[in-house]
Amino acid sequence: MYRTHTCGELRLADVNKEVTLAGWVQTVRKFGSITFVDLRDRYGITQLLFNENLNAQLDENPLGREFVLQAKGKVNERSSKNANIPTGEIEILVSEFSVLNKAVTPPFTIQDDTDGGDDLRMKYRFLDLRRNTVKKNLELRYSVNRSARNYLHENNFMDIETPFLIKSTPEGARDFVVPSRMNAGQFYALPQSPQTFKQLLMVSGYDRYYQIVKCFRDEDLRADRQPEFTQIDCEMSFVQQEDILNMFEGLIKRIFKDVKGIDYTETVERMSWEDAMWQYGNDKPDIRFGMKLCNLKFPAHTFPTKESISSLIDGANFQVFDGAETVIAIAVPGCSEYTRKQTDELTEWVKRPQIGMKGLVFIKCNADGTYKSSADKFYSEEKLKAIAEAADAKAGDLILILAGAEERTRKATSDLRMYMGDKLGLRKADDFKLLWVLDFPLFEYAEEENRWVARHHPFTSPKPDHIEVMINNNPVIENAAEYLKHPYANIKANAYDMVLNGNEIGGGSIRIFQRELQEKMFEALGMDATEQQHKFGFLLGAFEYGAPPHGGLAFGFDRLCAILGGSESIRDFIAFPKNNSGRDVMLDAPSTIDDKQLVELSIKLDVK
C-alpha cells in the first residue's frame, strides 16, 4: 500500500509505530548531515527526518517542491515541537523512501501567503487547490452541502434530478444554448433554474423536492457572478408563505449550527420590500447596524404609504436640494470630528462613476450642542437641528446628505451607508444576522417597451387579496406617462427573500397553480396565446390535471458558503471558477470548434 496513515493523523500516542506516509513535498531544509522535509496531503503536514545514511541519496537525487513522495519509518517525539500544526509534536524517522513522481518548479508558492496573482492561480487552478486556504473553503462548502442534505432528508424532502438539456424560454437573463446534431437547426437550452420542472414534480405528487443543482445564465458578469452557479433548490406542496418561511429558517439555522457552531435562537426579523427600500435604500439591507435613511424629499409615487419631510429643507433657496427629485440623509455615529480632508474624501468617494453623485452635504452635530454644515449659509442652526432630529442624530454624529434623481440617489445613499459601516467596523464577518424581506411588487414597468415585466419570474403568484385585481383588469398600459395609476402597479407578489448580512442568500414565492391565472400572468408580460402555448404549453396543460397549491425557495449556495467563510468572493468557494469574462483560463474555454463539427451541427458561423 502507498500509505498507512495520512499526513494529518499521527500524534504522540503513535510514537514508535512503523508507518508509511505519501504526499507532496512542501519544504526541504538541510542541516549538515540531516534533512527535514515537510510532507503535505489533504489532511495536514508531517515532518520527516532523513538521517545521514539517507542524506547521500538526497544529495544524488535532491527532492524538489511538489515532488510526490512515499516515506516509511518510525514515529518519533520531536525535540523542537511546533504548536501551530496538529502533528507538531512528532516526526517520522525515515528508513526508506521513494519518489513516486517528480514535479517541475510550480509557478507560485503552494502556501497560504502565496506570491501568485489571481490570473496565474486560475490558470494553474489544480495547483491553487493544494493550498490550505482553498482546501478549507472547499471543506466548508462540503459541510454546508452535507448539513443541508441531512436537514432536508429529515424533513421528508426527496432529492430528484431534473434535465440540463431543456427548451429555451427566454424571459430575463439570456439562455446558454446547445445545438442538437440529431435535430438540425434546433437547440437545447441550459436551465437558468429547475423552476418549471419542480412545479411539474408538485403536480406529480412529490410534495417535498430538493436538489443541490447547477444553473446557467448567459449574462454580463458583474464583480462577483459566475455563468454557472449552484442553488439549493426546494419546493413544497400544500403550503402557504408561513410554512415556507418556517421550514427554511430551520434549514439555515441548522447550517449555522453544523458548520459554524452557532446556535441561532433569535427571531428572524421580517420587513416589507417598501420598508427596506425606504429605510435602507435597497431590498437586501444589512440590519446589523443602524444608520437608517432619513427621507427628506422624494417623489410621492415612490412609496405611496410614506411621507417625506421636505418642509425641513424647502424655502431655503438651496438649489442642490430644491432641484433634486430626492434628498436623503444618514447619521453616522461618532464622526462629528471628521476633518475637512476626511469630508472631502467622502465627497470624492460619492463622485466616483460607480456611485455617480455630484457631491455631498454634511452636518456636524458637535458635542457641545452646536451644528456646523457645508450648507449653513442656507440653513439656520435651528433648521440644522431639526434635520438632525429627523435623522435621529446624536451629539458627536456626522450627517451625510445626498440629493439627485430618485433611483440613483437611493442606491448611492445605501452604498454610502454600507461604506461607512465598513469604515466603522460595524460589519464583522463573524457576526450573522438574518432577515426576511416580503411583499415585493409583482411587476416592474419597462419604460422602453411600454409593458410589464415580472420582478421575480412569471410563475410567482400575487398576494391572495390581489388575485382578483390581476384577473379582472386589462394589463395594457394606455398612457405610458400614467403607468403608476394602473391597477397592476400596486399588485404585491406572494414572494420572499432571505437576507444575510446585506446579501440575498435565497428567494422564492408561492407559485401560480391555476391555468387561468398563469395565462393572465403571461398575458400581462406581453405573450399572446400562441406564444404561451409554444413556450409553456406543457405547464399550462399540466395545471389542468389537478395541480396542488405549492411554493418554494432557492438558496444561492455559492454566496451562502462565501458569507459563512468570511469572503467577499464566491470564486473562493468554487473548485474551478470562471474569470470575470466568463472564461476558464485553465482549460482555455470557451474555444472554437473545427469545421467538421460545425457541419455535423448544421451551423454556419458569421462572426464579425
Order of alpha helices (4+ residues) and beta strands (2+ residues): beta-beta-beta-alpha-beta-beta-alpha-alpha-alpha-beta-beta-beta-alpha-beta-beta-alpha-beta-alpha-beta-alpha-beta-alpha-beta-beta-alpha-beta-alpha-beta-beta-beta-alpha-beta-beta-alpha-alpha-beta-alpha-alpha
